[in-house]
Amino acid sequence: MNPLQKNLKRKFWQVVIGQMLFVFVFALVFGFFKGRTAFESAFLGGLALSLPSFFFLRRVCKSVLSSPHSIVFSFYMGEAIKLFVSGILLVIIIKIVSILVLPLLWGYIMALIVFWVLSAVVLTNVIEKR
């Protein structure tokens, strides 16, 4: 693994861990005001996006040394797979677990926003340091 891949891998771990921490804190706040079921719902909503995000970032990190076309293809395929899998996870959670739908969706949306923001910040920092 070359230094760029190692650096990206470390930064992507920061994104996933940051996303999970934010989801947990967001769910705690939701739970504080609305109760335990709201906490669980918001946390599961965020988790439904955070788990596929991990695999997406691994895919992108592996393709960083490829041609630009391969990187773009890997990025879009990874994002499509991530959203598809997270959608399936949301449906499974709604069908199996007794949750509140609104906190679940808020947890999902907040995890998505945090993922985009942290990814943009991390990628900007990595590109500037090149």
C-alpha positions, 0 to 999 in steps of 0.5 A, spaced: 500 500 500 502 506 497 503 512 502 497 516 499 492 510 500 495 509 507 493 516 508 486 516 505 485 509 509 486 513 515 482 519 513 476 515 511 476 511 518 476 518 521 470 519 517 466 513 519 468 514 526 466 521 526 459 519 523 458 514 528 460 518 534 455 524 531 449 519 530 450 516 537 450 523 540 444 525 535 440 519 538 442 521 545 439 528 544 433 525 541 432 520 546 433 525 552 427 529 549 423 523 546 425 517 550 428 510 549 425 508 543 426 515 540 434 514 541 434 506 539 430 509 532 435 515 531 441 510 532 438 505 528 437 510 522 444 512 523 447 505 523 443 503 517 447 508 513 454 508 517 455 501 515 454 501 508 458 507 508 464 503 511 464 499 505 463 505 500 470 508 503 474 501 502 472 501 495 474 508 494 480 507 497 482 501 493 481 505 487 485 511 488 491 509 484 487 507 478 485 511 472 481 517 473 475 513 469 476 507 474 476 512 480 469 515 478 466 509 476 468 506 483 465 512 486 459 512 483 458 504 483 460 504 491 455 510 492 449 506 488 451 500 492 451 504 499 444 507 498 441 501 495 444 497 501 442 502 506 435 502 503 434 495 504 437 496 512 432 501 513 426 496 510 429 491 515 429 495 521 422 498 520 419 491 519 423 487 524 424 492 530 419 496 534 421 503 532 419 510 531 419 512 523 420 519 524 427 519 529 429 513 524 429 517 518 432 523 522 438 519 524 439 516 517 438 524 514 443 526 519 448 520 518 448 522 510 449 529 511 455 528 516 458 523 511 458 528 506 461 534 510 466 530 513 468 526 506 468 533 503 473 536 509 477 530 509 478 529 501 480 537 501 485 536 506 488 530 502 488 533 496 491 540 498 497 536 502 499 532 495 
